[in-house]
Amino acid sequence: MKISSPQHRAKRLAMSVAAVASFAMLASCSVANSEPDGSGGGDGGENETLNVVLTQEPPTLEACDANLTSTGVVVRSTVTEPLVERNPSTGDLEPLLATEWEQTGDTEWTFTMREDVTFQDGTPFDAEAAAHSIDRAVNGDLGCDVEGYIFGDDDLEVEAVDATTLTVNTVSPDPILPLKLSFIEIVAADTSADEKVREPIGTGPYAISDWQAGTSITLDRNDDYWDAAPDFAQVKYQWRGEGTVRAAMVTSGEADIALGLSADDGAGDLAVSYPNNETIALRFSGQTAPLDDIRIRQAINYAIDKETIVSSLYPDGDKVAAELIPEGIVGYNDSLEPWPYDLDKAKELVEEAKADGTPVDTKIIMPVRTAQFPKVSELGEVLREQISQAGLDIELRMVDTTQHLQYQTQPFVTDEGPIAMLIQHGNQAGDAQFSVEQYMLTGAAQAEFGDPELDKLIEAAAKLTGDERQAAYEEVFQYEHDNVVALAPIAHQTVMLALSDRVTYEPNSSTGDELRIKEVSLAG
């Protein structure tokens, strides 16, 4: 069995993406559709505008879909706020719209609401508004992203006891309910419970002022905000698909913050590298041949040369992944080894499956979202080439955000054959429950197949605390790796952004999903 050296594979991969890299360098010379609007670089007065350039336009600003990265980066803790907020640096839960919480029964938690808070339309925030938001997001028929991601099929019983007291009851004891509620953004009590809204009204430091579809989103400072006033009177979001363009907007003074950059994008001394908790992986549709054969799923894992992908495309901090969560998340299994690169083994498994009648020649679709993260197009091309070398027919399909969502969540696309979808999963909660119940539990929002024994392990782990919880989720990841293979983990990511000299901001693991503008200040 011959396995090429990492150095040889790195050289081969570098050559395969050279043409794309050259094009990116040329793109950095021209910043299309990014003329300055005159609002940046002001004097710090009332007309001060913070300019942010994103990787893509949000598909919606609906608060109950704020777990979508492209939505949450604008909405969460800026336009709307949750009852409690997780500190991304310490993992601690901190009071926000709720000042206190305690477990008051086996299945009951009681929350005390903050007083003298109003929504951006002037209506008061109270326990009734909180109950409405929770009921709307979790118990309604809107198909909110937060419902599938955090709560699944279980409903919550919510009651406003009085203006400042809210009780929440769960179907069964839930030791981390406050953490789960940190993902529900609170909206005004008159927000429709029957349909999603384009521009939510929240209690946050900024209100949505204008959304020019395809061009920009503008937020105005909420002068009645209950907490300290943020530095900027206005925030303007734009989006550009090319990282070189986003970086150039900061270096030229047209933007103050650019997200989703790589070291090759040209931000220079304005670039800031920081760790996040995103993991990239392929997710398989395990009910459709040939992906319904575990040997094919294993073969794809063996065929992906993760070490070379990281060293060639993401050498500035990414780490090869063995599971869907990175170190530091409750339940991370540090004894689990990444799938080794073994092309001969991959080919052998494909041939075994073929001999047993598995239709290995069936085309496998691989949807990849344009501009989802740096060099995602190059990664897609490399994955297509590597998996093809194992003897499988795989078609790379670059899609936009809206198309990607059709593959990502229930109800899944079912008329295009087998699908191996590139996902980027960030566990912002710091607990494995949010990952495994989303991607591994039978019938979950982003799980295309499941396993009864794995379901039992997942359900048992959710009821535990402390060391028992940690050990139970370690077992979940080990069992999935050995017996299910629903995913092909590739890498745990690090991220880079660019900051102009006129602003100060300390990025953290949540920045890509939740850019809290109240934490950005004028330099000096």
BAMIDO-328544 format. One record per residue (C-alpha): residue number from 1; residue in one letter; x, y, z. Coordinates in steps of 0.001 Angstrom, whole numbers. Layout:
BEGIN
{NUM; 'a'; {X; Y; Z}}
...
***
This chain:
BEGIN
{1; 'm'; {0; 0; 0}}
{2; 'k'; {1541; 3278; -1087}}
{3; 'i'; {616; 6561; 630}}
{4; 's'; {2223; 9689; -755}}
{5; 's'; {4072; 11960; 1655}}
{6; 'p'; {2399; 15059; 3122}}
{7; 'q'; {4997; 17214; 1346}}
{8; 'h'; {4223; 15674; -2039}}
{9; 'r'; {479; 15946; -1497}}
{10; 'a'; {812; 19562; -374}}
{11; 'k'; {2747; 20431; -3534}}
{12; 'r'; {159; 18682; -5712}}
{13; 'l'; {-2742; 20450; -3989}}
{14; 'a'; {-1034; 23832; -4113}}
{15; 'm'; {-659; 23469; -7890}}
{16; 's'; {-4333; 22563; -8248}}
{17; 'v'; {-5504; 25800; -6657}}
{18; 'a'; {-2830; 28122; -8039}}
{19; 'a'; {-4993; 29434; -10847}}
{20; 'v'; {-7784; 30379; -8477}}
{21; 'a'; {-5338; 32081; -6105}}
{22; 's'; {-3908; 34119; -8977}}
{23; 'f'; {-7370; 35301; -9896}}
{24; 'a'; {-8004; 36335; -6280}}
{25; 'm'; {-4829; 38461; -6294}}
{26; 'l'; {-6005; 40243; -9410}}
{27; 'a'; {-9382; 40872; -7829}}
{28; 's'; {-7721; 42704; -4950}}
{29; 'c'; {-6654; 45433; -7362}}
{30; 's'; {-10221; 46482; -8042}}
{31; 'v'; {-12998; 47018; -5522}}
{32; 'a'; {-16145; 46731; -7555}}
{33; 'n'; {-19371; 48322; -6337}}
{34; 's'; {-17760; 49654; -3183}}
{35; 'e'; {-17670; 53401; -3581}}
{36; 'p'; {-17245; 55229; -267}}
{37; 'd'; {-20430; 56808; 1080}}
{38; 'g'; {-18668; 59461; 3091}}
{39; 's'; {-19864; 58142; 6410}}
{40; 'g'; {-16656; 56472; 7541}}
{41; 'g'; {-13725; 58154; 9203}}
{42; 'g'; {-15840; 60818; 10856}}
{43; 'd'; {-15174; 62943; 13914}}
{44; 'g'; {-16792; 60674; 16492}}
{45; 'g'; {-19887; 62882; 16645}}
{46; 'e'; {-23557; 62083; 16224}}
{47; 'n'; {-23154; 61285; 12525}}
{48; 'e'; {-20549; 58596; 13126}}
{49; 't'; {-21224; 55458; 11069}}
{50; 'l'; {-19619; 52073; 11493}}
{51; 'n'; {-19198; 50317; 8142}}
{52; 'v'; {-19148; 46514; 8169}}
{53; 'v'; {-18605; 44311; 5133}}
{54; 'l'; {-19970; 40757; 5327}}
{55; 't'; {-19341; 37707; 3183}}
{56; 'q'; {-22954; 37547; 1999}}
{57; 'e'; {-26358; 39185; 2328}}
{58; 'p'; {-28537; 37753; 5099}}
{59; 'p'; {-31413; 35718; 3631}}
{60; 't'; {-33639; 37079; 6412}}
{61; 'l'; {-33445; 39160; 9582}}
{62; 'e'; {-36210; 37138; 11254}}
{63; 'a'; {-35135; 36791; 14880}}
{64; 'c'; {-36202; 33160; 15268}}
{65; 'd'; {-33770; 32320; 12429}}
{66; 'a'; {-30865; 34179; 14039}}
{67; 'n'; {-29001; 30888; 14531}}
{68; 'l'; {-28220; 31097; 10823}}
{69; 't'; {-24770; 32654; 10729}}
{70; 's'; {-25599; 35147; 7988}}
{71; 't'; {-28654; 36367; 9937}}
{72; 'g'; {-27263; 36231; 13466}}
{73; 'v'; {-24185; 38291; 12614}}
{74; 'v'; {-26492; 41289; 12102}}
{75; 'v'; {-29384; 40552; 14458}}
{76; 'r'; {-28200; 38795; 17608}}
{77; 's'; {-27540; 41074; 20607}}
{78; 't'; {-27563; 44080; 18285}}
{79; 'v'; {-31168; 44369; 17048}}
{80; 't'; {-32669; 41799; 19389}}
{81; 'e'; {-31543; 40311; 22690}}
{82; 'p'; {-32137; 37048; 24612}}
{83; 'l'; {-33071; 36629; 28247}}
{84; 'v'; {-29580; 35401; 29125}}
{85; 'e'; {-26362; 35675; 27161}}
{86; 'r'; {-23423; 33263; 27009}}
{87; 'n'; {-20010; 34805; 27506}}
{88; 'p'; {-18051; 33318; 24554}}
{89; 's'; {-14739; 33636; 26388}}
{90; 't'; {-15683; 32010; 29703}}
{91; 'g'; {-18756; 29987; 28748}}
{92; 'd'; {-20663; 31540; 31650}}
{93; 'l'; {-24296; 32568; 31333}}
{94; 'e'; {-24803; 36251; 32097}}
{95; 'p'; {-27988; 38232; 32734}}
{96; 'l'; {-29450; 40296; 29918}}
{97; 'l'; {-33221; 40741; 29649}}
{98; 'a'; {-33544; 38384; 32615}}
{99; 't'; {-31702; 39356; 35770}}
{100; 'e'; {-32099; 36063; 37667}}
{101; 'w'; {-33108; 32457; 37008}}
{102; 'e'; {-33421; 29294; 39049}}
{103; 'q'; {-34784; 25789; 38766}}
{104; 't'; {-38002; 25742; 40785}}
{105; 'g'; {-39161; 22180; 40047}}
{106; 'd'; {-38126; 19002; 38267}}
{107; 't'; {-39227; 20440; 34935}}
{108; 'e'; {-39712; 24125; 35836}}
{109; 'w'; {-37414; 27130; 35645}}
{110; 't'; {-38336; 30615; 36839}}
{111; 'f'; {-36885; 33804; 35322}}
{112; 't'; {-37031; 37361; 36665}}
{113; 'm'; {-37403; 40001; 33938}}
{114; 'r'; {-35376; 43207; 33819}}
{115; 'e'; {-37541; 46263; 34497}}
{116; 'd'; {-37730; 49581; 32633}}
{117; 'v'; {-36842; 48086; 29250}}
{118; 't'; {-38719; 49040; 26094}}
{119; 'f'; {-38748; 47737; 22567}}
{120; 'q'; {-37586; 49959; 19731}}
{121; 'd'; {-41210; 50849; 18939}}
{122; 'g'; {-41725; 52148; 22494}}
{123; 't'; {-43772; 49218; 23809}}
{124; 'p'; {-42704; 47755; 27156}}
{125; 'f'; {-40712; 44575; 27575}}
{126; 'd'; {-42179; 42264; 30204}}
{127; 'a'; {-42818; 38600; 30922}}
{128; 'e'; {-45720; 38528; 28445}}
{129; 'a'; {-43416; 39629; 25629}}
{130; 'a'; {-40831; 37030; 26636}}
{131; 'a'; {-43489; 34308; 26749}}
{132; 'h'; {-44763; 35336; 23312}}
{133; 's'; {-41266; 35142; 21781}}
{134; 'i'; {-40558; 31705; 23253}}
{135; 'd'; {-43949; 30348; 22279}}
{136; 'r'; {-43640; 31794; 18773}}
{137; 'a'; {-40163; 30349; 18166}}
{138; 'v'; {-40550; 26932; 19800}}
{139; 'n'; {-44232; 25982; 19895}}
{140; 'g'; {-45510; 27595; 16711}}
{141; 'd'; {-45668; 26446; 13089}}
{142; 'l'; {-43202; 28967; 11649}}
{143; 'g'; {-40438; 26417; 11139}}
{144; 'c'; {-37948; 28585; 13004}}
{145; 'd'; {-34298; 27603; 12748}}
{146; 'v'; {-33942; 27856; 16527}}
{147; 'e'; {-36658; 25250; 17020}}
{148; 'g'; {-34855; 22588; 15016}}
{149; 'y'; {-31402; 23562; 16169}}
{150; 'i'; {-32079; 23834; 19897}}
{151; 'f'; {-35408; 22314; 20889}}
{152; 'g'; {-36371; 19690; 18312}}
{153; 'd'; {-39913; 18367; 18627}}
{154; 'd'; {-40397; 19197; 22303}}
{155; 'd'; {-42664; 22126; 23135}}
{156; 'l'; {-42257; 24403; 26146}}
{157; 'e'; {-44985; 25508; 28523}}
{158; 'v'; {-44468; 29208; 29204}}
{159; 'e'; {-46425; 31416; 31586}}
{160; 'a'; {-46145; 35069; 32521}}
{161; 'v'; {-46955; 34879; 36248}}
{162; 'd'; {-46770; 38664; 36487}}
{163; 'a'; {-44971; 41450; 34646}}
{164; 't'; {-41528; 40423; 35892}}
{165; 't'; {-41892; 36673; 36488}}
{166; 'l'; {-41777; 34009; 33782}}
{167; 't'; {-41981; 30256; 34282}}
{168; 'v'; {-40872; 27754; 31666}}
{169; 'n'; {-41742; 24073; 31920}}
{170; 't'; {-40130; 21331; 29859}}
{171; 'v'; {-41489; 17917; 28887}}
{172; 's'; {-38738; 16223; 30892}}
{173; 'p'; {-36044; 17589; 33232}}
{174; 'd'; {-33620; 19779; 31298}}
{175; 'p'; {-30460; 20777; 33184}}
{176; 'i'; {-29370; 23306; 30543}}
{177; 'l'; {-32639; 25071; 29716}}
{178; 'p'; {-31252; 28583; 30482}}
{179; 'l'; {-28452; 27923; 28001}}
{180; 'k'; {-30990; 26862; 25386}}
{181; 'l'; {-33068; 29993; 25982}}
{182; 's'; {-29975; 32108; 25284}}
{183; 'f'; {-30624; 31288; 21615}}
{184; 'i'; {-34134; 32777; 21569}}
{185; 'e'; {-34099; 36441; 20602}}
{186; 'i'; {-36934; 38409; 22200}}
{187; 'v'; {-39204; 40404; 19871}}
{188; 'a'; {-42077; 42814; 20489}}
{189; 'a'; {-45256; 41235; 21850}}
{190; 'd'; {-47295; 42150; 18768}}
{191; 't'; {-44916; 40351; 16386}}
{192; 's'; {-46942; 37980; 14228}}
{193; 'a'; {-47109; 34402; 15465}}
{194; 'd'; {-48461; 33213; 12109}}
{195; 'e'; {-45738; 34368; 9736}}
{196; 'k'; {-42101; 35337; 9815}}
{197; 'v'; {-41179; 39014; 9675}}
{198; 'r'; {-38540; 40665; 7514}}
{199; 'e'; {-37454; 43323; 10016}}
{200; 'p'; {-37909; 42390; 13694}}
{201; 'i'; {-38407; 44858; 16520}}
{202; 'g'; {-36238; 44108; 19520}}
{203; 't'; {-34776; 45685; 22637}}
{204; 'g'; {-31212; 45903; 21310}}
{205; 'p'; {-28905; 48928; 20997}}
{206; 'y'; {-29750; 49320; 17289}}
{207; 'a'; {-32976; 49292; 15283}}
{208; 'i'; {-33335; 48379; 11627}}
{209; 's'; {-33584; 51580; 9618}}
{210; 'd'; {-33301; 50511; 5997}}
{211; 'w'; {-32727; 47324; 4006}}
{212; 'q'; {-31874; 47850; 372}}
{213; 'a'; {-32081; 44306; -962}}
{214; 'g'; {-28874; 43313; -2693}}
{215; 't'; {-27048; 46454; -1556}}
{216; 's'; {-26979; 47275; 2159}}
{217; 'i'; {-28650; 47132; 5566}}
{218; 't'; {-28609; 50178; 7829}}
{219; 'l'; {-29212; 50217; 11587}}
{220; 'd'; {-29797; 53350; 13674}}
{221; 'r'; {-28815; 53672; 17314}}
{222; 'n'; {-31680; 53051; 19743}}
{223; 'd'; {-31555; 56180; 21889}}
{224; 'd'; {-33869; 54571; 24454}}
{225; 'y'; {-31658; 51532; 24927}}
{226; 'w'; {-31730; 50322; 28528}}
{227; 'd'; {-27959; 49833; 28822}}
{228; 'a'; {-24937; 51989; 27961}}
{229; 'a'; {-25216; 53745; 24610}}
{230; 'p'; {-22930; 52335; 21890}}
{231; 'd'; {-20328; 54592; 20247}}
{232; 'f'; {-21806; 54703; 16755}}
{233; 'a'; {-24958; 56513; 15704}}
{234; 'q'; {-25398; 54207; 12728}}
{235; 'v'; {-24189; 50858; 11389}}
{236; 'k'; {-24122; 50082; 7678}}
{237; 'y'; {-23654; 46519; 6434}}
{238; 'q'; {-22581; 45686; 2909}}
{239; 'w'; {-21488; 42338; 1474}}
{240; 'r'; {-18864; 41225; -1002}}
{241; 'g'; {-18172; 37628; -2012}}
{242; 'e'; {-14424; 38004; -2611}}
{243; 'g'; {-12201; 38141; 467}}
{244; 't'; {-9683; 40310; -1383}}
{245; 'v'; {-12413; 42861; -2008}}
{246; 'r'; {-13541; 42872; 1614}}
{247; 'a'; {-9961; 43344; 2783}}
{248; 'a'; {-9387; 46158; 274}}
{249; 'm'; {-12447; 47995; 1565}}
{250; 'v'; {-10827; 48169; 5011}}
{251; 't'; {-7326; 49025; 3820}}
{252; 's'; {-8757; 51797; 1609}}
{253; 'g'; {-10879; 53257; 4431}}
{254; 'e'; {-14248; 52297; 2919}}
{255; 'a'; {-15100; 49867; 5720}}
{256; 'd'; {-14176; 49488; 9382}}
{257; 'i'; {-14691; 45732; 9797}}
{258; 'a'; {-14441; 42954; 7219}}
{259; 'l'; {-15364; 39402; 8186}}
{260; 'g'; {-14394; 36026; 6784}}
{261; 'l'; {-10863; 36737; 5576}}
{262; 's'; {-7812; 34585; 4990}}
{263; 'a'; {-4132; 35455; 5227}}
{264; 'd'; {-3976; 35720; 1431}}
{265; 'd'; {-6638; 38415; 1136}}
{266; 'g'; {-4290; 41348; 1621}}
{267; 'a'; {-5444; 42992; 4859}}
{268; 'g'; {-1827; 43284; 6035}}
{269; 'd'; {-1345; 44777; 9491}}
{270; 'l'; {-5104; 45365; 9790}}
{271; 'a'; {-5792; 41611; 9861}}
{272; 'v'; {-6700; 40019; 13191}}
{273; 's'; {-6631; 36245; 13614}}
{274; 'y'; {-8817; 34633; 16262}}
{275; 'p'; {-10108; 31149; 17155}}
{276; 'n'; {-13695; 30181; 16603}}
{277; 'n'; {-15623; 26965; 17146}}
{278; 'e'; {-16625; 26209; 13566}}
{279; 't'; {-16057; 22759; 12093}}
{280; 'i'; {-16325; 21942; 8396}}
{281; 'a'; {-17506; 18496; 7350}}
{282; 'l'; {-19456; 16580; 4730}}
{283; 'r'; {-22930; 15435; 5781}}
{284; 'f'; {-24325; 12366; 4030}}
{285; 's'; {-27846; 11532; 2897}}
{286; 'g'; {-27689; 8020; 4273}}
{287; 'q'; {-31005; 6787; 2903}}
{288; 't'; {-29978; 7029; -759}}
{289; 'a'; {-27648; 4666; -2608}}
{290; 'p'; {-24718; 4503; -2702}}
{291; 'l'; {-24464; 6602; 493}}
{292; 'd'; {-26786; 4168; 2283}}
{293; 'd'; {-23834; 1755; 2337}}
{294; 'i'; {-21574; 2510; 5315}}
{295; 'r'; {-18568; 1336; 3299}}
{296; 'i'; {-19060; 4218; 870}}
{297; 'r'; {-19287; 6728; 3708}}
{298; 'q'; {-16144; 5242; 5205}}
{299; 'a'; {-14427; 5360; 1814}}
{300; 'i'; {-15110; 9080; 1490}}
{301; 'n'; {-13573; 9650; 4910}}
{302; 'y'; {-10456; 7723; 3905}}
{303; 'a'; {-10257; 9547; 545}}
{304; 'i'; {-10128; 13053; 2040}}
{305; 'd'; {-6541; 14180; 2619}}
{306; 'k'; {-7293; 16467; 5543}}
{307; 'e'; {-3685; 17133; 6526}}
{308; 't'; {-2868; 18451; 3063}}
{309; 'i'; {-6091; 20473; 2858}}
{310; 'v'; {-5241; 22226; 6123}}
{311; 's'; {-1561; 22774; 5326}}
{312; 's'; {-2242; 24060; 1804}}
{313; 'l'; {-5498; 25998; 2139}}
{314; 'y'; {-5745; 26844; 5852}}
{315; 'p'; {-2251; 26842; 7373}}
{316; 'd'; {-2872; 29675; 9839}}
{317; 'g'; {-4447; 27758; 12698}}
{318; 'd'; {-6993; 25263; 11347}}
{319; 'k'; {-6747; 21763; 12817}}
{320; 'v'; {-7694; 18425; 11311}}
{321; 'a'; {-11018; 17293; 12804}}
{322; 'a'; {-12063; 13907; 14143}}
{323; 'e'; {-15536; 14991; 15243}}
{324; 'l'; {-18115; 17722; 14797}}
{325; 'i'; {-17072; 19829; 17804}}
{326; 'p'; {-13664; 21279; 18715}}
{327; 'e'; {-11776; 21087; 21978}}
{328; 'g'; {-13368; 23197; 24710}}
{329; 'i'; {-16951; 22103; 24012}}
{330; 'v'; {-18577; 19865; 26646}}
{331; 'g'; {-18508; 16337; 25247}}
{332; 'y'; {-15422; 16691; 23060}}
{333; 'n'; {-13739; 13285; 22778}}
{334; 'd'; {-9977; 13878; 22830}}
{335; 's'; {-9236; 10182; 22307}}
{336; 'l'; {-10995; 10088; 18934}}
{337; 'e'; {-8495; 10053; 16060}}
{338; 'p'; {-9195; 11695; 12682}}
{339; 'w'; {-9806; 9352; 9763}}
{340; 'p'; {-6386; 8745; 8166}}
{341; 'y'; {-5816; 9506; 4512}}
{342; 'd'; {-5700; 6083; 2835}}
{343; 'l'; {-6705; 6146; -825}}
{344; 'd'; {-6020; 2435; -1304}}
{345; 'k'; {-8382; 1609; 1565}}
{346; 'a'; {-11006; 3933; 92}}
{347; 'k'; {-10777; 2198; -3302}}
{348; 'e'; {-10951; -1220; -1640}}
{349; 'l'; {-14166; -310; 196}}
{350; 'v'; {-15749; 1039; -2994}}
{351; 'e'; {-14880; -2180; -4832}}
{352; 'e'; {-16291; -4309; -1998}}
{353; 'a'; {-19545; -2370; -2069}}
{354; 'k'; {-19719; -2643; -5854}}
{355; 'a'; {-19240; -6410; -5719}}
{356; 'd'; {-22202; -6631; -3334}}
{357; 'g'; {-24454; -4716; -5714}}
{358; 't'; {-24168; -1168; -4374}}
{359; 'p'; {-24531; 1234; -7355}}
{360; 'v'; {-21218; 3013; -6802}}
{361; 'd'; {-21420; 4691; -10234}}
{362; 't'; {-24433; 6769; -9164}}
{363; 'k'; {-23624; 10479; -9223}}
{364; 'i'; {-23273; 12024; -5739}}
{365; 'i'; {-24161; 15722; -5518}}
{366; 'm'; {-21932; 17893; -3292}}
{367; 'p'; {-23581; 21292; -2609}}
{368; 'v'; {-21112; 23966; -1469}}
{369; 'r'; {-22221; 27457; -481}}
{370; 't'; {-20482; 30275; -2296}}
{371; 'a'; {-18498; 32595; 11}}
{372; 'q'; {-19466; 30637; 3120}}
{373; 'f'; {-15881; 30889; 4386}}
{374; 'p'; {-12463; 31681; 2871}}
{375; 'k'; {-11344; 29483; -48}}
{376; 'v'; {-14548; 27459; 81}}
{377; 's'; {-14649; 27162; -3721}}
{378; 'e'; {-11095; 25844; -3819}}
{379; 'l'; {-11942; 23408; -1017}}
{380; 'g'; {-14935; 22164; -2980}}
{381; 'e'; {-12762; 21486; -6022}}
{382; 'v'; {-10181; 19626; -3939}}
{383; 'l'; {-12831; 17477; -2240}}
{384; 'r'; {-14389; 16627; -5603}}
{385; 'e'; {-11008; 15551; -6978}}
{386; 'q'; {-10009; 13521; -3928}}
{387; 'i'; {-13329; 11666; -3622}}
{388; 's'; {-13339; 10971; -7364}}
{389; 'q'; {-9960; 9257; -7007}}
{390; 'a'; {-11630; 6657; -4777}}
{391; 'g'; {-13792; 5587; -7720}}
{392; 'l'; {-16926; 7598; -6953}}
{393; 'd'; {-18773; 9974; -9279}}
{394; 'i'; {-19178; 13270; -7420}}
{395; 'e'; {-20534; 16534; -8803}}
{396; 'l'; {-19555; 19829; -7169}}
{397; 'r'; {-22504; 22206; -7117}}
{398; 'm'; {-21816; 25800; -6009}}
{399; 'v'; {-25024; 27345; -4646}}
{400; 'd'; {-26114; 30605; -3035}}
{401; 't'; {-27408; 30924; 533}}
{402; 't'; {-31076; 30391; -314}}
{403; 'q'; {-30346; 27296; -2388}}
{404; 'h'; {-28017; 25987; 289}}
{405; 'l'; {-30740; 26171; 2935}}
{406; 'q'; {-32895; 23849; 826}}
{407; 'y'; {-30227; 21177; 1240}}
{408; 'q'; {-29313; 22087; 4811}}
{409; 't'; {-32514; 21719; 6820}}
{410; 'q'; {-35741; 19724; 6860}}
{411; 'p'; {-37543; 19134; 4554}}
{412; 'f'; {-34492; 18045; 2560}}
{413; 'v'; {-34117; 17912; -1200}}
{414; 't'; {-35091; 14343; -2088}}
{415; 'd'; {-35290; 14283; -5889}}
{416; 'e'; {-31625; 14777; -6789}}
{417; 'g'; {-30191; 11456; -5633}}
{418; 'p'; {-27437; 10974; -3025}}
{419; 'i'; {-26043; 14137; -1452}}
{420; 'a'; {-22787; 14765; 413}}
{421; 'm'; {-23221; 18339; 1583}}
{422; 'l'; {-20405; 20577; 2802}}
{423; 'i'; {-21463; 22040; 6143}}
{424; 'q'; {-19914; 24579; 8488}}
{425; 'h'; {-21120; 23964; 12028}}
{426; 'g'; {-20447; 26265; 14947}}
{427; 'n'; {-21388; 25197; 18458}}
{428; 'q'; {-21910; 28582; 20069}}
{429; 'a'; {-23522; 27036; 23131}}
{430; 'g'; {-20429; 25182; 24299}}
{431; 'd'; {-22260; 21882; 24796}}
{432; 'a'; {-22335; 18818; 22524}}
{433; 'q'; {-26093; 18429; 22892}}
{434; 'f'; {-26666; 21216; 20391}}
{435; 's'; {-24521; 19488; 17776}}
{436; 'v'; {-25553; 15875; 18116}}
{437; 'e'; {-29277; 16625; 18394}}
{438; 'q'; {-29013; 18712; 15246}}
{439; 'y'; {-26950; 16378; 13046}}
{440; 'm'; {-27156; 12852; 14502}}
{441; 'l'; {-30567; 12319; 16118}}
{442; 't'; {-33068; 10550; 13874}}
{443; 'g'; {-35444; 13101; 12323}}
{444; 'a'; {-33502; 16131; 13567}}
{445; 'a'; {-33436; 19399; 11650}}
{446; 'q'; {-30152; 18637; 9903}}
{447; 'a'; {-29877; 14854; 10236}}
{448; 'e'; {-30569; 12991; 7002}}
{449; 'f'; {-30585; 9578; 8698}}
{450; 'g'; {-30144; 8085; 12133}}
{451; 'd'; {-29468; 5013; 14206}}
{452; 'p'; {-31705; 3695; 17038}}
{453; 'e'; {-28781; 2876; 19333}}
{454; 'l'; {-27211; 6269; 18719}}
{455; 'd'; {-30571; 7892; 19502}}
{456; 'k'; {-30621; 6148; 22878}}
{457; 'l'; {-27128; 7371; 23715}}
{458; 'i'; {-28002; 10944; 22717}}
{459; 'e'; {-31233; 11009; 24701}}
{460; 'a'; {-29534; 9603; 27797}}
{461; 'a'; {-26645; 12084; 27634}}
{462; 'a'; {-29009; 15082; 27547}}
{463; 'k'; {-30309; 14274; 31045}}
{464; 'l'; {-26907; 14223; 32721}}
{465; 't'; {-24659; 16871; 34237}}
{466; 'g'; {-20984; 17291; 35091}}
{467; 'd'; {-18516; 14487; 34452}}
{468; 'e'; {-21284; 12035; 33592}}
{469; 'r'; {-22485; 14351; 30829}}
{470; 'q'; {-18958; 14714; 29444}}
{471; 'a'; {-18400; 10953; 29368}}
{472; 'a'; {-21799; 10254; 27813}}
{473; 'y'; {-21216; 12607; 24886}}
{474; 'e'; {-17732; 11201; 24368}}
{475; 'e'; {-19430; 7834; 23932}}
{476; 'v'; {-21889; 9380; 21457}}
{477; 'f'; {-19070; 10604; 19217}}
{478; 'q'; {-17206; 7300; 19460}}
{479; 'y'; {-20308; 5287; 18538}}
{480; 'e'; {-21115; 7566; 15592}}
{481; 'h'; {-17561; 7241; 14306}}
{482; 'd'; {-17492; 3437; 14619}}
{483; 'n'; {-21038; 2464; 13649}}
{484; 'v'; {-22869; 5247; 11802}}
{485; 'v'; {-20508; 7564; 9855}}
{486; 'a'; {-23137; 10212; 9152}}
{487; 'l'; {-20387; 12779; 8586}}
{488; 'a'; {-16893; 13237; 7234}}
{489; 'p'; {-15211; 15768; 9576}}
{490; 'i'; {-12548; 17822; 7821}}
{491; 'a'; {-11192; 20676; 9964}}
{492; 'h'; {-11760; 22858; 13002}}
{493; 'q'; {-11436; 26415; 11740}}
{494; 't'; {-9774; 29606; 12810}}
{495; 'v'; {-10937; 32911; 11405}}
{496; 'm'; {-9559; 36286; 10411}}
{497; 'l'; {-11119; 39711; 10157}}
{498; 'a'; {-9794; 43147; 9314}}
{499; 'l'; {-10184; 46203; 11563}}
{500; 's'; {-9564; 49770; 10488}}
{501; 'd'; {-7323; 51919; 12662}}
{502; 'r'; {-10239; 54025; 13860}}
{503; 'v'; {-12038; 51227; 15721}}
{504; 't'; {-11244; 48909; 18613}}
{505; 'y'; {-12749; 45454; 18935}}
{506; 'e'; {-11624; 42154; 20481}}
{507; 'p'; {-13013; 39269; 18394}}
{508; 'n'; {-14055; 36037; 20072}}
{509; 's'; {-15362; 32607; 19136}}
{510; 's'; {-18864; 33995; 18525}}
{511; 't'; {-17881; 36917; 16315}}
{512; 'g'; {-18715; 35236; 13019}}
{513; 'd'; {-22225; 34378; 14214}}
{514; 'e'; {-22905; 37294; 16529}}
{515; 'l'; {-20970; 40503; 15934}}
{516; 'r'; {-22022; 42525; 18987}}
{517; 'i'; {-21733; 46100; 17773}}
{518; 'k'; {-22034; 47439; 21325}}
{519; 'e'; {-18569; 45941; 21919}}
{520; 'v'; {-17015; 47928; 19046}}
{521; 's'; {-15673; 51352; 20006}}
{522; 'l'; {-13835; 54251; 18453}}
{523; 'a'; {-10092; 53967; 18854}}
{524; 'g'; {-8468; 56439; 21169}}
***
